[in-house]
Amino acid sequence: MDIKNYRKRIVDDKIEHYLKLFGAISIEGPKYCGKTWAGRFHSNSEVLLHKTTGELSNNVELARISPSLILEGEKPKLIDEWQEATNLWDEIRIEVDKTGLKGQYILTGSSTPNRKGIAHSGAGRFGKIYLRTMSLYESGDSTGDISFEELCNNKLKQKMTGEVDLRNLAGLIIRGGWPANINYSPKDSSDAIEEYIKIIIDDDLLRLDGVNRDKHKVKLLLKSLARNESTTVSNMTLKKDISDIDNENIDIDTLSSYLNALDKLYLLDNDEPYSSNIRSSIRVKQSEKRHFADPSIACSLLNIKEEDKLLNDLETFGFLFEALVERDLKIYADSFNAKCYHYQDYRKRKIDSIIELENGKWCAFEIKLGANKIDEAAKNLLSIKQDIEKEKGKVPSVLCVICGLSNAAYKRKDGVYVVPITALKP
C-alpha cells in the first residue's frame, strides 16, 4: 500500500485525539472498510497478524510465544488483525502501564475477539473507535455544502445544492462505500461484494470461533436480512420469511446464533430504538432496525447489480436509500459524539432516524427518496412533535427531512428543514 494514496476519513481526527488520550487505541469495523489503511496512516511502524484457514502465520506464532518482539518498533505501532493473538491485549496494557506514554499502539480488527484469557478490560488504557465504510462525503459524492453538526444545532445555512440524478443515486447505493471500490462501476463493485460475502460464509465465520455452521442456511439468512433491510422485523419474522420465500426451515435458536456471529464480524450495523422518555403514555417498541454494514451488501444479496433494477422497483429503492442515509448520518454524528437511533411506538408512529446530542437534545429525521414525499414526511414529524407537547414530553429541537432528489437545503414555513443527502458533511 502506498500511504500517499490514502483518502482522508472523517474518523482521522478522532484517531489523532484518542492517540493523545490513551496508551493504545483499537480500530474496529467490517473487513475491507479501510481499518488497515487508517491505522497505517497514523502509525510509524507495523506488524500484520493475518492467517489463512487452519494455518498460523509466523507473526501470529511469534506474537503468542514472544509478544515483546512484536511490540518493538517506532511508535505508534500498528498491529493489524490483533485478535489472532489476543494475549497481546494484556501485554500492551502492561507496557502502557509501565511507560505511562500515550499513543503507543494502534490495534485493528475485523471481528470481535474471544475475550477468554484476557485478564483486564483495558479501561483507561485503550480507546475504541468504530470505522464504517465511506460516507458520500468521504467518497467525494457529496458536495459538503451543509454541515450536519450545524443542522443538528439549528444553524442551517439555506443554499441551492444542485440537481441530483436518480440513476446516479442508485449507482451509489449499489457501489457502496468500500474504499477499494470507489472507482468501480456499480456492476464491478457488486461482483466484488459478492465474493466478499462468499469469503465471509466460507472462511471468516469458521475462523471466528471454530464453529462449523450450515453455509446454505447462513446464505438464506443473509438474503432474508436483505429483503428486510431498514425494517424492524423480529427473529421470528426472519424465520417465517425464510420458510415462505425459500421453503427452508431454520431453528430459531440457530438463527439467533448465526445473527450473533454475523454481528461479531461487524457485518451488521443495526439502529437501536430510542429509549428516552419521549412520550410517557405510549409504549415504545424496543426492536432494532435492521441494517447491513453497507447497503451494497443488501444489493448484492438481492442480485441488484445495475441501476435499472432499482429504478424499476422504487419500494426497494426507498428502503436501500434509507440504509444509505442512516449509514452516513451515523458516520457524521460520531464525529461530534452524537448518537443515532430510530423511534417506533405501538400507535404505529415512527421516526426514521433520531440524533441525540451530547447536551441531551434530540433531532428527528425522516428519510425520503423523492421530493414528492417531503410534505408527507414533514406532516408526520410535526404531528409527533404536537403529541409530545400535549403530553408535556421533551420535544425534538430539530425536525428535518433528508431527501434524495431535493436540489436545495432550506427551512419550510412550518419550521421543518429539507436537506439532500448529497450535500451533507460532518
C-alpha positions in Angstrom: 0.0 0.0 0.0 1.2 3.5 -0.9 0.1 5.6 2.0 0.4 8.7 -0.2 -2.8 7.4 -1.9 -4.7 7.4 1.4 -8.1 9.1 1.1 -8.8 11.0 4.3 -11.5 9.7 6.6 -13.8 11.6 8.9 -12.6 9.4 11.8 -9.0 10.6 11.4 -9.5 13.5 13.8 -10.9 11.1 16.4 -7.9 8.8 15.9 -5.4 11.6 16.5 -7.4 12.8 19.5 -7.5 9.3 21.1 -3.8 8.8 20.5 -3.3 11.8 22.8 -5.7 10.4 25.4 -4.8 6.7 25.6 -1.8 4.5 25.5 -3.3 2.4 22.8 -6.4 2.5 20.5 -8.4 -0.2 18.9 -10.0 0.5 15.5 -12.9 -1.9 14.8 -15.2 -2.5 11.9 -16.1 -4.7 9.0 -13.4 -6.3 6.9 -12.5 -4.2 3.8 -13.7 -0.8 5.2 -10.2 0.7 5.4 -9.1 0.0 9.0 -5.5 -1.1 8.0 -5.1 2.0 5.8 -6.4 4.3 8.5 -4.1 2.6 11.1 -1.1 2.8 8.8 -1.7 6.5 8.1 -1.4 7.3 11.8 1.5 4.9 12.6 5.3 4.8 12.3 5.8 1.0 12.2 3.6 -2.0 11.8 3.1 -5.8 12.0 0.4 -7.8 10.3 -1.1 -10.9 12.1 -3.1 -12.3 9.2 -3.6 -16.0 8.9 -5.2 -18.4 6.4 -7.7 -21.1 7.4 -6.1 -23.6 9.7 -2.7 -22.2 9.3 -0.9 -19.7 11.6 1.4 -17.1 10.1 4.9 -16.7 11.6 3.9 -13.3 13.1 0.9 -14.9 14.9 3.1 -17.6 16.4 5.7 -15.1 17.4 3.0 -12.9 19.0 1.9 -15.8 21.1 5.4 -17.1 22.0 7.4 -13.8 22.3 5.0 -10.9 22.3 7.7 -8.4 23.4 9.3 -8.8 19.9 6.0 -7.9 18.2 5.7 -4.8 20.4 9.1 -3.5 19.4 9.3 -0.7 16.8 8.8 3.0 16.4 5.5 4.3 18.0 2.7 4.5 17.3 2.9 0.9 16.1 0.1 -0.7 14.0 -0.8 -4.3 14.9 -3.3 -5.4 12.3 -5.8 -8.2 13.0 -4.6 -8.4 16.6 -7.5 -10.7 17.5 -5.5 -13.6 16.0 -3.2 -13.3 19.1 -5.4 -12.0 21.9 -2.6 -12.3 24.5 -1.3 -9.1 23.0 -4.1 -7.1 24.7 -2.7 -7.7 28.2 0.9 -7.4 27.0 0.1 -3.9 25.6 -1.8 -2.9 28.8 1.2 -3.9 30.9 3.5 -1.9 28.6 1.2 1.1 28.7 1.1 1.0 32.5 4.9 0.6 32.7 5.8 3.6 30.4 2.8 5.8 31.0 3.2 7.1 27.4 0.2 7.9 25.2 -0.3 6.8 21.6 1.9 3.8 21.6 -0.2 1.2 19.7 -2.9 1.1 17.1 -4.8 -2.2 17.0 -7.1 -3.1 14.1 -9.5 -6.0 13.9 -12.4 -7.1 11.7 -14.1 -9.4 14.2 -14.9 -9.2 17.9 -12.1 -11.1 19.7 -12.7 -14.0 22.0 -12.1 -12.4 25.4 -11.2 -15.7 27.1 -7.8 -15.5 28.6 -7.7 -11.6 28.6 -7.2 -10.6 32.2 -8.1 -7.0 32.1 -10.7 -4.9 30.1 -8.0 -2.3 29.4 -10.2 0.5 30.7 -8.3 3.8 30.9 -5.5 2.4 28.7 -7.4 1.6 25.4 -9.7 3.8 23.4 -12.1 2.1 21.0 -13.0 3.6 17.6 -15.5 2.2 15.2 -14.8 2.6 11.4 -17.6 2.2 8.9 -17.5 2.2 5.1 -17.1 5.6 3.5 -19.9 8.2 3.6 -20.8 10.0 0.4 -18.8 13.0 1.6 -15.7 10.8 2.1 -16.0 9.2 -1.3 -16.4 12.6 -3.0 -20.1 12.0 -3.8 -21.5 14.8 -1.6 -20.7 18.5 -2.1 -20.4 19.0 1.6 -22.4 22.3 1.3 -24.3 21.6 4.5 -22.7 20.8 7.9 -24.7 18.0 9.7 -23.5 19.3 13.1 -24.7 22.8 12.4 -28.0 21.4 11.2 -28.4 19.4 14.4 -27.8 22.7 16.3 -30.5 24.5 14.4 -28.0 26.6 12.3 -28.7 25.6 8.7 -27.4 27.9 6.0 -30.0 27.7 3.3 -28.5 27.0 -0.1 -29.1 25.7 -3.6 -27.2 22.5 -3.8 -27.7 21.4 -7.4 -29.7 18.8 -9.2 -29.5 15.1 -8.3 -29.7 12.3 -10.8 -31.8 9.4 -9.7 -29.7 6.9 -11.7 -26.5 8.2 -10.1 -28.1 7.8 -6.6 -29.0 4.2 -7.4 -25.4 3.6 -8.6 -24.0 4.9 -5.3 -26.2 2.5 -3.3 -25.1 -0.5 -5.4 -21.5 0.5 -5.4 -21.4 1.1 -1.6 -18.7 2.9 0.4 -15.9 0.4 0.3 -12.7 2.4 -0.2 -11.2 -0.1 -2.7 -14.4 0.1 -4.8 -14.8 3.8 -5.0 -13.8 4.0 -8.7 -15.6 0.8 -9.7 -18.8 0.7 -11.7 -21.9 -0.5 -9.8 -21.7 -3.8 -11.6 -18.0 -4.3 -10.8 -18.4 -3.3 -7.2 -21.4 -5.7 -6.9 -19.2 -8.6 -8.2 -16.5 -7.7 -5.7 -19.1 -7.7 -2.8 -20.5 -11.0 -3.9 -17.0 -12.5 -3.5 -16.7 -10.7 -0.1 -19.9 -12.4 1.1 -18.7 -15.8 -0.1 -15.4 -15.4 1.8 -17.3 -14.4 5.0 -19.5 -17.5 4.7 -16.8 -19.9 3.6 -13.9 -18.7 5.8 -14.5 -15.9 8.3 -17.4 -17.5 10.1 -15.3 -20.6 10.8 -12.2 -18.6 11.8 -14.4 -16.6 14.2 -14.8 -19.3 16.8 -14.1 -22.6 15.0 -17.8 -23.5 14.8 -18.9 -25.2 11.6 -22.2 -23.5 10.5 -24.5 -24.6 7.8 -23.3 -22.4 4.9 -26.6 -22.8 3.0 -28.7 -21.6 5.9 -26.3 -18.7 6.6 -26.8 -17.6 3.0 -30.6 -17.9 3.3 -30.5 -15.8 6.5 -28.4 -13.1 4.7 -30.9 -13.0 1.9 -33.8 -12.6 4.3 -32.0 -9.8 6.0 -31.5 -8.2 2.6 -35.2 -8.5 1.9 -35.9 -6.9 5.3 -33.3 -4.1 5.1 -34.2 -0.9 7.0 -37.1 -2.7 8.9 -37.7 -3.7 12.5 -38.6 -7.4 11.8 -38.2 -9.8 14.6 -36.1 -13.0 14.5 -39.3 -15.0 14.3 -40.3 -13.0 11.2 -37.0 -13.7 9.6 -37.5 -17.4 10.3 -41.0 -17.2 8.7 -39.6 -15.2 5.7 -37.0 -18.0 5.0 -39.7 -20.6 5.3 -42.2 -18.7 3.0 -39.7 -17.5 0.3 -37.0 -20.2 0.3 -39.1 -23.1 1.5 -36.5 -23.9 4.2 -36.8 -24.3 7.9 -34.2 -22.9 10.4 -34.4 -23.3 14.1 -34.9 -20.0 15.9 -32.0 -20.6 18.3 -29.8 -21.4 15.3 -31.0 -18.3 13.6 -30.1 -16.2 16.7 -26.7 -17.7 17.0 -26.0 -17.0 13.3 -27.1 -13.4 13.7 -24.7 -13.1 16.7 -21.8 -14.4 14.7 -22.5 -12.0 11.8 -22.7 -9.2 14.3 -19.3 -10.2 15.7 -17.9 -9.9 12.2 -19.3 -6.4 12.1 -21.4 -7.3 9.0 -24.5 -5.9 10.7 -25.0 -2.3 11.9 -28.4 -2.2 13.4 -30.0 1.0 14.8 -31.1 0.8 18.4 -34.5 2.1 19.5 -34.6 5.5 21.1 -35.2 4.7 24.8 -35.6 8.2 26.3 -39.0 9.0 27.7 -40.3 10.9 24.6 -44.0 10.1 25.2 -44.9 9.0 28.7 -48.2 7.2 28.0 -47.3 5.5 24.7 -45.3 2.3 24.9 -42.3 2.4 22.7 -41.2 -0.7 20.6 -37.8 -2.0 21.5 -36.9 -3.6 18.2 -33.7 -2.7 16.4 -33.8 -1.5 12.9 -32.0 -4.0 10.6 -29.0 -2.8 8.6 -26.0 -4.3 7.0 -22.7 -2.6 7.4 -23.2 -1.1 3.9 -26.3 -1.0 1.6 -24.3 -2.6 -1.2 -24.3 -5.9 0.7 -28.1 -6.0 0.5 -28.0 -5.1 -3.2 -25.6 -7.9 -3.9 -27.7 -10.5 -2.0 -30.8 -9.3 -3.9 -28.9 -9.6 -7.2 -29.2 -5.8 -7.8 -26.1 -5.2 -9.9 -27.3 -2.3 -12.2 -29.2 0.9 -11.7 -32.2 -0.1 -13.8 -33.2 -2.9 -11.4 -33.6 -0.3 -8.6 -35.2 2.3 -10.9 -37.9 -0.3 -11.7 -38.5 -1.2 -8.0 -39.0 2.1 -6.2 -40.1 0.4 -3.0 -36.9 -1.5 -2.6 -35.0 1.6 -3.8 -36.6 3.5 -0.9 -35.5 1.0 1.8 -32.0 0.9 0.4 -31.8 4.7 0.2 -32.8 4.8 3.9 -30.0 2.4 4.6 -27.5 4.7 2.7 -28.7 7.8 4.6 -28.6 6.2 8.0 -25.0 4.9 7.3 -23.9 8.4 6.6 -25.8 10.0 9.5 -24.1 7.6 11.9 -20.7 8.5 10.5 -21.3 12.2 10.7 -22.9 12.1 14.1 -20.0 10.1 15.5 -17.7 13.0 14.6 -19.3 15.2 17.2 -20.1 12.5 19.7 -23.8 12.3 18.9 -25.7 9.0 18.9 -28.1 7.6 16.2 -31.3 5.8 16.9 -34.8 5.1 15.5 -38.2 5.5 17.0 -41.4 3.4 16.7 -44.3 3.1 19.1 -47.4 0.9 19.4 -49.6 3.6 17.8 -47.6 3.0 14.5 -45.9 6.3 14.8 -42.3 6.2 13.7 -39.3 8.4 13.1 -36.7 7.1 10.7 -33.7 8.5 12.5 -33.1 10.3 15.8 -29.8 12.0 16.6 -29.2 12.5 20.3 -26.7 15.3 21.1 -24.2 15.3 24.0 -26.3 18.0 25.7 -29.4 15.8 25.7 -31.3 17.5 22.9 -32.6 15.3 20.1 -33.3 15.8 16.5 -35.9 14.0 14.4 -35.3 13.0 10.7 -37.5 11.5 8.1 -35.8 10.0 5.1 -37.5 10.2 1.6 -36.1 9.3 -1.8 -38.4 11.6 -3.8 -39.2 15.3 -3.3 -42.9 14.4 -3.7 -42.8 12.8 -0.3 -41.5 15.8 1.6 -44.9 17.2 2.6 -46.0 13.8 4.0 -42.8 13.4 5.9 -42.9 16.9 7.4 -46.5 16.4 8.4 -45.5 13.2 10.2 -42.7 14.9 12.1 -45.0 17.9 13.1 -47.8 15.5 14.3 -45.4 13.5 16.5 -44.0 16.8 18.0 -47.5 18.0 18.7 -48.4 14.8 20.5 -45.2 15.0 22.6 -46.1 18.6 23.5 -49.6 17.6 24.6 -48.1 15.0 27.0 -45.6 17.5 28.2 -42.7 15.4 26.9 -39.3 16.6 25.7 -39.8 17.8 22.1 -37.2 17.5 19.3 -35.0 20.5 18.8 -34.8 20.0 15.1 -37.2 18.5 12.5 -35.7 17.6 9.2 -36.4 15.6 6.0 -33.3 14.1 4.4 -34.2 13.8 0.7 -32.7 12.1 -2.3 -33.9 14.4 -5.1 -34.1 17.8 -3.5 -31.9 20.5 -5.2 -31.7 22.8 -2.2 -31.2 22.9 1.6 -33.9 25.1 3.1 -36.3 25.7 6.0 -40.0 25.3 5.3 -42.6 27.8 6.6 -43.7 25.1 9.1 -40.1 25.0 10.5 -39.1 21.7 9.0 -35.7 21.6 7.3 -35.2 19.8 4.0 -31.7 18.7 3.1 -30.4 16.5 0.3 -28.1 13.6 1.4 -25.7 14.6 -1.4 -25.0 17.9 0.2 -24.1 16.8 3.7 -20.8 16.7 5.5 -20.0 16.3 9.2 
